[in-house]
Amino acid sequence: MTERSEVIAFPAKNRVADIKRCVKMLDMLHGDEASRFWRDECRALAAHLLNLGYDDSAMRHEVMEFQNAVQTELWAASQYEETARRETY
């Protein structure tokens, strides 16, 4: 007798190394280059999740969660920089 097993990927929003890598790249890139990088990253994540067997809805949810995590880190970094800039004056 065999049982069907289901692959459960580590939630994209908790992939700290990937989030930090994306934040670093987005901080360095600007304009079209940043947009292209971000679009490629999200598409690669979507393709990876679909290859793991995620349905379209679950894949979209994971990608949105990852995008939110990166945006949150970008915002936190900008707040840290703003605070540091104020302290030097």
Secondary structure as GFF3:
##gff-version 3
##sequence-region A 1 89
A	DSSP	three_ten_helix	12	14	.	.	.	ID=ss1
A	DSSP	alpha_helix	16	28	.	.	.	ID=ss2
A	DSSP	alpha_helix	31	51	.	.	.	ID=ss3
A	DSSP	alpha_helix	56	87	.	.	.	ID=ss4
###
